[in-house]
């Protein structure tokens, strides 16, 4: 470099520094754009889908007249039977909508009180760290907890409102002619209604979380305080999961109290059809479908997304190499969800436009194709993203890759071929989730042998039906758990606990499609109930019943995804807790009596939790049955269907379900949330490790078997109702009434198709009723148990470590057998 007239060394260095700074800023802006743009797209796409659904009129439209004229014509013709059916449809639609709003308002008032009280307490608990008190961490964690809880509530509310907005429109679409148009439009309306929730939740969750991270950047230096930053962000996942617990348990108790009560009082005791307008519990039953399976599922999967992302971020923040690689590498987990929104949006047109439903046989095929194409699209799209943002080599710890791994050190924390390893972890989660979903479908759809075997067992009564169903549920856990074990081993081998977190995010990357398919089920269920209560023609109910039967299967697939992802999320959070607590691999050992004892205790908690939720449903259903019986007894002509009889008191049944759910959802939530806190306070972090491991391993088995058992019983009942079950029975002489016999004295057997009202159907209804709380209350809520215990432990890790160096108030000594 020449002095005088040339450039100085200082100026060259300044130019290079400015250039590198500009490149870093450009990279950060590009990274932010790749997160924010898909999130905004998801919400805009959800609004566009909502407008498509809103175009469906709730008034008959037989020719190209304007809607105002059609409304005047229909009101003038209100004495006619058909017009009366459509008026009933609109009234039932309003009743379901008002019931859903009333329940959510009551539930969310309690949730807001919980967020306020628990959030205030978190400020002091979380602020106590190993080196004293840090109220900045306490306040920011509590704030992110409240934000996560409110976001979960908003997501649940959006899902609930779009579901009750779409249900009657699905029924109206089923009235169209020709029949092929009815199939296509009714399916499209239900699928688009579910997709509104899927894309709105995915976009909203991603946008709020990233905005919160950007706000917190001003309070922390990413280079030296990344761990503190993402520990505060972990409160976001805790808030979402806590609200999901209330939504799942409360919604599950509500829906199954109404469903079991309506089934027992109506189909079993009074002998009237499902969703008969004479049954006072039908409105509560239809409200419940949305409360548990829509709002609850939405909050559940939102919590999974938030917790899996938080786990990956906390683990990544422990890595010197990933932090040094820059902000865009550090937030790589968010890119997985962002890409998922774009892929799901592109593939969604296959089910509604390119390959729509034309008949009953194509419903399940279209839905499964949607899942498979989304998974394939994500696989193709993820490798370039991994190659763009992941470093080639990194160490998942405070050292650099060179110092930790180049001197002969061999560890799963030493990651080589970083982009390929990250891609394989994501792909393992993606395809593992798809296979688990299809295995779940095999065990819960009446298109396959297992459910047909359960249906055939009803020939000898309800007892054998229940025995077969329980056996099916236990057997159905074998393949999903084996697949989860393979995914966990592969992803851990490739990227330690960070790889497990990426696998969880991979399984959740097609969240928008999973939610669309899952919410589709309750919408169709409601549509069928509305058609029955409105007394629309039988062909309309045939369409909605077929859509509902497919919806039961897709709901089971959705539960399989939710359980599988909950297992991986819980394990990732477990890894984040172990890493954050500073425990070495030798500290986390089964030969420690403390860990083994707490593991045994943790394995019991899912059973304790399930007992509480099952009993709550039984108590509420008991109240419901008595109330329905009272109305049948005291309202003249209600059960007989006498013209001009007084209407049933739906409001009373809705009040029973609401009161029961709000009263009974608190004890299970207290059990789950206090168990890790009490264990960590008094017994230390090693006991928490055992508690989490036991709850995770026990919970995943119980959740799969409970959900699949209930789903199998439900579809076995539907298989009988559609006339699919044929049983050989003795032939009776029509004149004498005697059994005809062969030459050898054995009775002549003839095939008889079983229908509604027969003995096989009654046995199937009993099995379905027993399975309802298993598949819609206890089973799905166990997902949240696995995640919530782990995220609470992670958020309170510093507090636990501040008590006798992590050994708890009892100062339990560390020793091995």
C-alpha positions in Angstrom: 0.0 0.0 0.0 1.5 3.3 -1.0 1.5 6.2 1.5 0.5 9.7 0.5 -1.6 9.6 -2.5 -2.8 5.9 -2.1 -5.3 4.2 0.2 -4.2 3.7 3.8 -4.5 0.3 5.6 -7.0 1.8 8.0 -9.2 2.9 5.1 -9.0 -0.5 3.4 -10.0 -2.2 6.7 -12.8 0.2 7.2 -14.1 -0.4 3.6 -13.9 -4.2 4.1 -15.6 -3.9 7.5 -18.4 -1.8 6.0 -18.8 -4.3 3.2 -19.0 -7.2 5.6 -21.5 -5.3 7.7 -23.6 -4.6 4.7 -23.5 -8.2 3.7 -24.6 -9.3 7.2 -27.4 -6.8 7.2 -28.5 -8.0 3.7 -28.4 -11.6 4.9 -30.4 -10.8 8.0 -33.0 -8.9 5.9 -33.2 -11.8 3.5 -33.7 -14.2 6.4 -36.4 -12.0 8.0 -38.1 -11.8 4.6 -38.2 -15.6 4.3 -40.0 -15.8 7.6 -42.3 -12.8 7.5 -43.4 -13.1 3.9 -44.7 -16.7 4.2 -46.4 -15.8 7.5 -48.2 -12.9 6.0 -49.1 -15.0 2.9 -50.6 -17.7 5.2 -53.0 -15.2 6.8 -53.9 -13.5 3.5 -54.5 -17.0 2.0 -56.7 -17.9 5.0 -58.8 -14.8 4.4 -59.2 -15.6 0.7 -60.4 -19.1 1.6 -62.8 -17.6 4.1 -64.3 -15.4 1.4 -64.7 -18.5 -0.9 -66.7 -20.2 1.9 -68.7 -17.1 2.6 -70.1 -17.1 -0.9 -72.2 -20.2 -0.1 -75.7 -18.9 0.7 -77.8 -20.5 3.4 -80.9 -19.8 1.3 -82.1 -22.1 -1.5 -80.9 -21.0 -4.9 -82.5 -22.9 -7.8 -82.0 -20.3 -10.5 -80.0 -17.1 -11.1 -82.2 -14.8 -9.0 -80.7 -12.3 -6.6 -80.5 -13.5 -3.0 -82.8 -10.9 -1.5 -85.7 -12.1 -3.8 -84.9 -15.7 -2.9 -85.2 -14.8 0.8 -88.6 -13.1 0.3 -89.9 -16.1 -1.7 -88.8 -18.6 1.0 -90.3 -16.6 3.8 -93.6 -16.3 1.9 -93.5 -20.1 1.4 -92.7 -20.9 5.1 -95.8 -23.2 5.4 -94.2 -25.7 3.0 -92.2 -28.6 4.3 -89.0 -28.1 2.3 -88.9 -24.4 3.2 -89.4 -25.2 6.8 -86.4 -27.5 6.7 -84.2 -24.7 5.5 -85.5 -22.4 8.2 -84.7 -25.0 10.8 -81.2 -25.3 9.3 -80.6 -21.6 9.8 -82.0 -21.7 13.3 -79.8 -24.7 14.3 -76.8 -23.0 12.7 -77.4 -19.9 14.9 -77.9 -22.0 18.0 -74.6 -23.9 17.4 -72.8 -20.6 16.8 -74.2 -19.0 19.9 -73.4 -22.0 22.0 -69.8 -22.1 20.8 -69.4 -18.4 21.5 -70.9 -18.7 25.0 -68.5 -21.6 25.9 -65.4 -19.9 24.5 -66.2 -16.7 26.3 -66.6 -18.6 29.7 -63.5 -20.7 29.1 -61.3 -17.8 27.9 -62.3 -15.7 30.9 -60.8 -18.4 33.1 -57.8 -18.7 30.9 -57.1 -14.9 31.1 -57.3 -15.1 34.9 -54.8 -18.0 34.8 -52.4 -16.1 32.5 -52.5 -13.1 34.8 -51.9 -15.0 38.0 -49.4 -17.5 36.7 -47.6 -14.9 34.7 -47.2 -12.6 37.7 -45.8 -15.5 39.7 -43.4 -16.4 36.9 -41.7 -13.0 37.2 -40.3 -14.0 40.6 -39.7 -17.7 40.1 -37.9 -17.3 36.8 -36.0 -14.2 37.9 -34.2 -16.3 40.6 -31.1 -17.6 38.8 -27.9 -19.2 39.9 -26.1 -15.9 40.4 -28.9 -14.1 42.3 -31.9 -12.3 40.9 -32.4 -11.1 37.3 -35.8 -9.5 36.9 -35.2 -8.6 33.3 -35.3 -12.4 32.5 -38.3 -12.8 34.8 -40.3 -10.0 33.2 -39.5 -10.9 29.6 -40.3 -14.6 30.1 -43.6 -13.8 31.8 -44.5 -11.4 29.0 -43.7 -14.0 26.3 -45.8 -16.5 28.3 -48.8 -14.1 28.2 -48.3 -13.4 24.5 -48.1 -17.1 23.7 -51.2 -17.8 25.7 -53.2 -15.0 24.0 -52.0 -16.1 20.6 -53.2 -19.7 21.3 -56.6 -18.3 22.4 -56.9 -16.2 19.2 -55.9 -19.3 17.1 -58.6 -21.4 18.9 -61.2 -18.7 18.5 -60.5 -18.3 14.8 -60.8 -22.1 14.3 -64.0 -22.3 16.3 -65.7 -19.5 14.5 -64.8 -20.7 11.0 -65.9 -24.2 11.8 -69.4 -23.1 13.0 -69.5 -20.7 10.1 -68.8 -23.5 7.6 -70.9 -26.3 8.9 -74.3 -25.2 7.6 -72.7 -24.2 4.3 -71.4 -27.7 3.9 -75.0 -29.0 4.4 -76.3 -26.5 1.8 -73.7 -27.7 -0.7 -74.8 -31.3 -0.2 -78.3 -30.3 -1.4 -77.0 -29.3 -4.9 -77.7 -31.2 -8.1 -76.4 -33.1 -9.9 -74.9 -35.5 -7.3 -71.3 -35.1 -8.5 -71.6 -31.3 -7.9 -73.0 -32.0 -4.4 -70.0 -34.2 -3.5 -67.4 -31.7 -4.9 -68.9 -28.5 -3.3 -69.7 -30.0 0.1 -66.2 -31.4 0.3 -64.6 -28.2 -0.9 -66.5 -26.1 1.6 -65.5 -28.3 4.6 -61.8 -28.6 3.4 -61.5 -24.8 2.8 -63.1 -24.1 6.2 -60.5 -26.3 7.8 -57.7 -24.7 5.7 -58.7 -21.2 7.0 -57.8 -22.3 10.5 -54.7 -24.2 9.3 -53.2 -21.2 7.4 -54.3 -18.5 9.9 -52.8 -20.4 12.8 -49.5 -21.2 11.0 -49.1 -17.7 9.8 -50.1 -16.0 13.0 -48.0 -18.2 15.2 -44.9 -17.8 13.1 -45.3 -14.0 12.7 -46.0 -13.3 16.4 -43.1 -15.5 17.5 -40.6 -13.9 15.2 -41.8 -10.4 16.1 -41.3 -11.2 19.8 -37.8 -12.4 19.0 -37.0 -9.2 17.1 -38.3 -7.1 20.0 -36.2 -9.0 22.6 -33.1 -8.5 20.4 -32.9 -5.0 21.8 -32.6 -6.4 25.4 -29.8 -8.9 24.7 -26.5 -9.2 22.8 -27.0 -12.2 20.6 -23.3 -13.0 20.5 -22.9 -13.4 24.3 -26.5 -13.7 25.6 -28.2 -15.9 23.0 -29.1 -18.5 25.7 -30.8 -15.9 27.8 -32.7 -14.5 24.8 -34.2 -17.8 23.8 -34.9 -18.9 27.4 -37.1 -15.9 27.6 -38.7 -16.8 24.2 -39.4 -20.3 25.7 -42.2 -18.6 27.7 -44.1 -18.2 24.4 -44.2 -22.0 24.1 -45.2 -22.4 27.7 -48.1 -20.0 27.3 -49.4 -21.7 24.1 -49.2 -25.2 25.7 -50.9 -24.1 29.0 -53.9 -22.7 27.1 -53.9 -25.9 24.9 -54.2 -27.9 28.1 -57.3 -26.0 29.2 -58.7 -26.1 25.6 -58.1 -29.9 25.2 -59.2 -31.0 28.6 -62.1 -28.5 28.9 -63.2 -28.9 25.3 -62.9 -32.7 25.5 -65.0 -32.9 28.7 -67.6 -30.6 27.1 -67.9 -32.5 23.8 -67.9 -36.0 25.3 -70.4 -35.1 28.1 -72.8 -34.0 25.4 -72.0 -36.8 22.9 -72.1 -39.6 25.4 -75.2 -38.2 27.1 -77.0 -37.7 23.8 -76.1 -41.2 22.6 -77.1 -43.0 25.8 -80.3 -41.0 26.3 -81.3 -41.0 22.6 -80.0 -44.1 20.8 -79.7 -46.6 23.6 -82.5 -45.6 26.0 -85.2 -43.9 23.9 -84.3 -45.7 20.6 -84.3 -42.5 18.5 -81.7 -41.8 15.7 -78.5 -39.9 16.3 -79.0 -36.1 15.9 -82.8 -36.5 16.1 -84.4 -33.0 16.6 -86.3 -34.4 19.6 -83.1 -35.0 21.6 -82.4 -32.0 23.8 -78.6 -32.7 23.9 -78.1 -32.5 20.1 -77.2 -28.8 20.0 -74.7 -29.3 22.9 -73.3 -32.3 21.0 -72.7 -30.3 17.8 -71.2 -27.4 19.7 -68.9 -29.8 21.5 -67.5 -31.2 18.2 -66.1 -27.7 17.5 -65.0 -27.0 21.1 -62.8 -30.1 21.4 -61.8 -31.1 17.9 -61.3 -27.6 16.5 -60.4 -25.1 19.2 -58.6 -27.8 21.3 -56.7 -29.3 18.4 -55.7 -25.9 17.1 -54.3 -24.9 20.4 -52.6 -28.3 20.8 -50.7 -28.1 17.5 -50.0 -24.4 17.9 -48.3 -25.4 21.2 -46.4 -28.1 19.5 -45.1 -25.6 16.9 -44.1 -23.1 19.5 -42.4 -25.6 21.8 -40.5 -27.4 19.1 -39.2 -24.1 17.8 -38.3 -23.0 21.3 -36.5 -26.3 22.0 -34.4 -26.0 18.8 -33.6 -22.3 19.5 -32.5 -23.0 23.1 -30.3 -25.9 22.0 -28.8 -23.9 19.1 -28.0 -21.0 21.4 -25.7 -23.3 23.4 -23.6 -23.8 20.3 -20.7 -21.4 19.8 -20.5 -22.3 16.1 -24.2 -21.7 15.3 -24.3 -18.4 17.2 -21.1 -17.3 15.4 -22.7 -18.2 12.0 -25.2 -15.4 12.4 -28.8 -14.6 13.1 -30.1 -16.3 9.9 -28.5 -19.6 11.0 -29.7 -19.3 14.5 -33.3 -18.9 13.5 -33.1 -21.7 10.9 -35.9 -23.7 12.7 -38.4 -20.9 11.8 -37.5 -21.4 8.1 -38.9 -24.9 8.2 -42.3 -23.7 9.3 -42.2 -20.8 6.8 -41.5 -23.1 3.8 -44.2 -25.4 5.1 -46.8 -22.6 4.7 -45.8 -22.0 1.1 -45.8 -25.7 0.1 -49.2 -26.4 1.8 -50.7 -23.4 0.1 -49.5 -24.6 -3.3 -50.6 -28.2 -2.8 -54.1 -27.2 -1.4 -55.5 -26.6 -4.9 -55.0 -30.3 -5.7 -57.9 -31.3 -3.5 -60.3 -28.6 -4.5 -59.5 -27.9 -8.1 -57.1 -30.2 -9.9 -58.3 -33.5 -8.5 -61.6 -32.8 -6.7 -64.0 -35.3 -5.0 -66.5 -36.8 -7.4 -68.1 -39.5 -5.3 -67.9 -41.3 -1.9 -65.1 -43.6 -2.9 -62.7 -40.7 -3.8 -63.0 -38.8 -0.5 -60.3 -40.6 1.5 -58.1 -40.9 -1.6 -58.1 -37.1 -2.1 -57.3 -36.4 1.5 -54.4 -38.9 1.6 -53.1 -37.6 -1.7 -53.1 -34.1 -0.2 -50.9 -35.3 2.7 -48.6 -37.3 0.5 -48.0 -34.4 -1.9 -47.4 -32.0 0.9 -44.8 -34.2 2.4 -43.1 -34.7 -1.0 -43.2 -31.0 -1.7 -41.6 -30.2 1.6 -38.9 -32.8 1.0 -38.0 -31.1 -2.3 -38.1 -27.6 -0.9 -36.1 -28.1 2.3 -32.7 -29.1 0.9 -32.0 -25.7 -0.7 -33.0 -24.0 2.5 -30.7 -26.2 4.6 -27.8 -25.6 2.1 -28.4 -21.9 2.3 -28.4 -21.4 6.0 -26.7 -24.3 7.8 -22.9 -24.3 8.2 -20.9 -27.2 6.9 -19.5 -28.2 10.3 -20.5 -27.1 13.8 -20.3 -28.3 17.4 -23.4 -28.3 19.6 -21.7 -26.9 22.7 -19.7 -23.9 24.0 -16.5 -25.0 22.2 -15.7 -24.6 18.5 -15.8 -27.5 16.1 -12.1 -27.4 15.7 -11.3 -27.5 19.4 -13.9 -30.1 20.4 -13.9 -32.5 17.4 -10.6 -32.3 15.6 -8.4 -33.9 18.3 -9.9 -37.3 18.1 -13.1 -36.4 19.9 -16.1 -38.5 18.8 -19.6 -37.2 19.8 -23.1 -36.7 18.4 -22.6 -33.1 19.2 -19.9 -32.9 16.4 -21.9 -32.4 13.3 -20.3 -32.7 9.9 -22.0 -32.2 6.5 -24.3 -29.8 8.4 -26.8 -29.0 5.5 -27.2 -32.7 4.7 -27.6 -33.7 8.4 -30.2 -31.0 9.0 -32.1 -32.0 5.9 -32.1 -35.7 6.9 -33.4 -34.9 10.3 -36.3 -32.8 8.9 -37.0 -35.4 6.3 -37.1 -38.2 8.9 -39.7 -36.2 10.9 -41.7 -35.5 7.7 -41.9 -39.0 6.4 -42.2 -40.6 9.9 -45.2 -38.4 10.5 -46.8 -39.4 7.2 -46.3 -43.2 7.8 -47.6 -42.8 11.4 -50.7 -41.1 9.9 -51.3 -43.9 7.4 -50.7 -46.6 10.1 -53.3 -44.8 12.2 -55.7 -44.8 9.3 -55.2 -48.5 8.8 -56.3 -49.2 12.4 -59.2 -46.8 12.5 -60.8 -46.9 9.1 -63.6 -49.3 8.3 -62.1 -49.8 4.9 -59.5 -52.2 6.4 -59.6 -55.5 8.3 -58.9 -54.4 11.9 -62.1 -52.2 12.3 -64.2 -54.7 10.4 -63.1 -57.4 12.9 -64.3 -55.1 15.7 -67.6 -54.6 13.9 -68.0 -58.4 13.4 -67.4 -58.9 17.1 -70.7 -57.1 17.9 -72.5 -60.3 16.7 -72.0 -61.7 20.3 -72.7 -58.4 22.1 -71.1 -55.3 23.6 -68.6 -57.2 25.8 -66.7 -58.9 22.9 -66.9 -55.6 21.0 -65.0 -53.8 23.8 -62.5 -56.7 24.2 -61.7 -56.5 20.4 -61.4 -52.7 20.5 -59.0 -52.7 23.4 -56.9 -55.3 21.7 -56.8 -53.2 18.5 -55.7 -50.1 20.4 -52.8 -51.9 22.2 -51.7 -53.5 18.9 -51.9 -50.2 17.0 -49.2 -48.7 19.2 -46.5 -51.1 17.9 -45.7 -49.6 14.5 -46.0 -45.9 15.5 -43.8 -46.3 18.5 -41.3 -48.3 16.5 -41.2 -45.6 13.8 -40.8 -42.9 16.5 -37.8 -44.9 17.9 -36.2 -45.0 14.5 -36.7 -41.3 13.9 -35.3 -40.4 17.3 -32.3 -42.6 16.9 -31.5 -41.4 13.3 -32.0 -37.7 14.1 -30.0 -37.9 17.4 -27.2 -39.7 15.6 -27.1 -37.0 12.9 -27.5 -33.9 15.1 -27.9 -34.8 18.8 -30.9 -33.2 20.5 -30.9 -30.4 17.9 -31.5 -33.0 15.3 -34.5 -34.3 17.3 -35.9 -30.8 17.5 -35.5 -30.5 13.7 -37.3 -33.8 13.2 -40.2 -32.5 15.4 -40.4 -29.4 13.3 -40.2 -31.5 10.1 -43.2 -33.5 11.3 -45.1 -30.2 12.0 -44.0 -28.5 8.8 -47.2 -29.4 7.0 -49.2 -28.1 9.9 -51.5 -26.1 7.7 -52.6 -29.2 5.7 -52.8 -31.4 8.8 -55.1 -28.8 10.5 -57.2 -28.4 7.3 -57.8 -32.2 7.2 -58.4 -32.4 10.9 -60.9 -29.6 11.1 -62.6 -30.9 8.0 -64.0 -33.8 10.2 -65.9 -31.8 12.8 -67.3 -29.5 10.1 -68.7 -32.6 8.3 -70.0 -34.1 11.5 -71.8 -30.9 12.2 -73.1 -30.8 8.7 -74.6 -34.2 9.1 -76.2 -33.3 12.4 -77.7 -30.2 10.9 -79.1 -32.2 8.0 -80.7 -34.7 10.4 -82.2 -32.1 12.7 -83.4 -30.0 9.8 -85.2 -33.1 8.4 -83.6 -32.6 4.9 -84.0 -35.3 2.3 -82.2 -38.6 2.9 -79.8 -38.1 0.0 -78.4 -35.0 1.7 -77.6 -37.0 4.9 -76.1 -39.8 2.7 -73.5 -37.2 1.4 -72.8 -35.7 4.8 -72.5 -39.1 6.4 -69.9 -40.2 3.9 -68.0 -37.0 4.4 -68.2 -37.5 8.1 -67.0 -41.1 8.0 -63.9 -40.0 6.1 -63.6 -37.2 8.6 -63.4 -39.6 11.4 -60.5 -41.3 9.7 -58.7 -38.1 8.9 -59.2 -37.0 12.5 -57.5 -40.1 13.6 -54.7 -39.4 11.2 -54.5 -35.9 12.7 -54.3 -37.3 16.2 -51.5 -39.6 15.0 -49.6 -36.6 13.8 -50.2 -34.7 17.0 -49.1 -37.6 19.2 -46.0 -38.3 17.2 -45.0 -34.7 17.1 -45.7 -34.4 20.8 -43.3 -37.2 21.5 -40.5 -35.6 19.5 -41.2 -32.2 20.9 -41.2 -33.5 24.5 -37.9 -35.3 23.8 -36.4 -32.1 22.3 -37.5 -30.1 25.3 -36.1 -32.8 27.5 -32.8 -32.4 25.8 -32.9 -28.6 26.1 -33.6 -29.0 29.8 -30.7 -31.4 30.3 -28.4 -29.1 28.3 -29.5 -26.0 30.2 -29.2 -27.7 33.6 -25.5 -28.5 32.8 -26.0 -32.2 33.5 -23.4 -34.5 32.0 -24.4 -37.8 30.4 -23.0 -39.6 33.5 -25.5 -37.6 35.6 -28.5 -38.8 33.6 -28.2 -42.5 34.4 -30.8 -45.1 35.3 -28.5 -46.6 37.9 -29.2 -43.5 40.0 -31.9 -44.4 42.6 -33.3 -40.8 42.4 -33.7 -40.9 38.7 -35.1 -44.4 38.6 -37.6 -43.6 41.4 -38.7 -40.4 39.7 -39.0 -42.2 36.3 -41.3 -44.7 37.9 -43.4 -42.0 39.4 -43.5 -40.0 36.1 -44.7 -43.1 34.2 -47.7 -43.1 36.5 -48.8 -39.5 35.9 -50.4 -40.2 32.4 -52.6 -42.8 34.1 -53.6 -40.5 37.0 -54.3 -37.8 34.4 -56.4 -40.1 32.3 -58.4 -41.3 35.3 -59.3 -37.7 36.2 -60.5 -36.8 32.7 -62.4 -40.1 32.1 -64.2 -39.7 35.4 -65.1 -36.1 34.6 -66.7 -37.2 31.3 -68.6 -39.9 33.1 -70.0 -37.6 35.8 -71.0 -34.9 33.2 -72.6 -37.6 30.9 -74.5 -38.9 33.9 -76.0 -35.4 34.5 -76.8 -35.1 30.8 -78.6 -38.4 30.6 -80.8 -37.5 33.6 -81.6 -34.1 32.1 -82.6 -35.6 28.7 -84.7 -38.2 30.5 -86.4 -35.5 32.5 -87.3 -33.5 29.4 -88.6 -36.6 27.7 -90.7 -37.2 30.7 -92.0 -33.7 31.5 -92.4 -32.2 28.0 -95.6 -33.6 26.6 -95.3 -35.1 23.1 -91.5 -34.5 22.8 -90.4 -38.1 22.7 -93.4 -39.2 20.6 -92.8 -36.3 18.1 -96.5 -35.1 18.5 -97.1 -32.1 16.2 -97.1 -28.8 18.1 -95.2 -30.1 21.1 -93.0 -27.7 23.1 -89.4 -27.5 21.9 -86.6 -29.2 23.9 -84.6 -27.1 26.3 -81.2 -27.0 24.5 -79.9 -24.3 26.8 -80.1 -26.5 29.9 -78.0 -29.2 28.2 -75.4 -26.6 27.0 -75.2 -25.3 30.5 -74.5 -28.8 31.9 -71.6 -29.4 29.5 -70.2 -25.9 30.0 -70.3 -26.0 33.8 -68.8 -29.5 33.9 -66.0 -28.7 31.6 -65.0 -25.5 33.4 -65.2 -27.2 36.8 -63.4 -30.4 35.8 -60.6 -29.0 33.6 -58.7 -27.4 36.5 -57.5 -30.4 38.6 -55.8 -32.3 35.6 -54.1 -29.0 34.6 -52.8 -28.5 38.2 -51.5 -32.0 38.2 -49.5 -31.6 35.0 -48.2 -28.1 35.8 -47.2 -28.6 39.4 -45.6 -32.0 39.1 -42.3 -30.8 37.5 -42.2 -27.6 39.6 -42.6 -29.5 43.0 -40.2 -32.2 41.9 -37.5 -29.7 40.9 -37.9 -27.5 44.0 -37.6 -30.3 46.5 -35.7 -33.1 44.7 -33.6 -31.3 42.2 -33.0 -31.4 38.4 -32.0 -35.0 38.3 -35.4 -36.0 39.6 -37.0 -33.8 37.0 -35.1 -35.7 34.3 -36.5 -39.0 35.5 -40.0 -37.5 35.8 -40.0 -36.2 32.3 -38.6 -39.4 30.8 -41.2 -41.6 32.6 -44.1 -39.3 31.6 -42.9 -39.2 28.0 -42.4 -42.9 27.5 -45.6 -43.9 29.3 -47.7 -41.1 27.8 -47.0 -41.8 24.1 -48.1 -45.5 24.4 -51.2 -44.6 26.3 -52.2 -41.8 24.0 -51.8 -43.9 20.8 -53.8 -46.8 22.2 -56.6 -44.7 23.7 -57.0 -42.6 20.5 -57.0 -45.6 18.1 -59.3 -47.7 20.3 -61.9 -44.9 20.4 -61.5 -44.2 16.6 -61.9 -47.9 15.8 -65.1 -48.3 17.9 -66.6 -45.1 16.2 -66.0 -46.3 12.7 -67.1 -49.9 13.6 -70.4 -48.3 14.5 -70.6 -46.4 11.2 -69.7 -49.6 9.3 -72.7 -51.3 10.9 -75.0 -48.3 10.2 -74.1 -48.1 6.5 -75.0 -51.8 6.2 -71.5 -53.1 5.7 -71.8 -55.9 8.3 -73.4 -59.1 7.0 -73.9 -62.0 9.5 -75.2 -65.5 8.9 -78.3 -66.0 10.9 -80.8 -69.0 11.1 -83.6 -68.8 8.5 -87.1 -68.4 10.0 -90.2 -69.8 8.3 -92.4 -66.8 7.6 -95.6 -68.8 8.2 -94.8 -70.9 11.3 -92.1 -68.8 12.8 -89.9 -71.8 13.3 -86.2 -72.2 12.4 -85.7 -74.1 9.2 -83.2 -76.9 9.4 -81.0 -79.0 7.1 -81.2 -82.7 6.7 -78.7 -83.2 9.5 -80.6 -81.0 11.9 -78.4 -78.0 11.7 -80.2 -74.7 11.1 -80.3 -73.2 7.6 -78.1 -70.1 7.7 -78.8 -67.0 5.5 -76.7 -63.8 5.2 -78.5 -60.9 6.9 -77.3 -57.3 6.5 -77.2 -55.5 9.9 -78.7 -52.0 10.1 -79.5 -49.3 12.6 -81.6 -50.4 15.5 -80.5 -54.1 15.4 -78.7 -55.9 18.2 -75.3 -55.5 16.5 -75.9 -51.8 16.2 -76.8 -51.5 19.9 -73.5 -53.3 20.8 -71.6 -51.0 18.4 -73.1 -47.9 20.0 -72.0 -49.1 23.5 -68.4 -49.5 22.2 -68.5 -46.1 20.5 -69.8 -44.5 23.7 -67.1 -46.0 25.8 -64.5 -44.9 23.2 -65.6 -41.3 23.0 -63.7 -40.0 26.0 -60.7 -42.2 25.1 -60.3 -40.7 21.6 -61.5 -37.1 22.2 -60.6 -36.3 25.8 -57.9 -38.4 27.5 -56.0 -39.6 24.5 -55.5 -36.2 22.8 -54.9 -34.4 26.1 -51.9 -36.7 26.8 -50.1 -35.0 23.9 -50.1 -31.8 25.9 -49.1 -33.6 29.1 -45.9 -34.8 27.4 -45.0 -31.3 26.2 -46.2 -29.1 29.0 -44.3 -30.9 31.7 -41.1 -30.5 29.6 -41.6 -26.9 28.7 -42.3 -25.9 32.3 -39.1 -27.7 33.4 -37.1 -25.8 30.7 -38.5 -22.4 31.7 -37.9 -23.0 35.4 -34.5 -24.6 34.9 -32.5 -21.7 36.3 -34.9 -21.5 39.3 -34.2 -25.2 40.0 -30.5 -24.8 39.6 -30.5 -21.9 42.1 -31.7 -24.2 44.9 -28.7 -26.0 46.5 -26.9 -26.1 43.1 -29.8 -28.0 41.5 -30.3 -30.6 44.3 -33.5 -29.2 45.6 -34.5 -28.1 49.1 -34.1 -31.7 50.3 -30.5 -31.6 49.0 -30.8 -35.2 47.8 -27.3 -36.7 47.4 -26.2 -37.9 44.0 -25.3 -41.6 44.1 -25.5 -44.7 42.0 -26.8 -48.1 42.8 
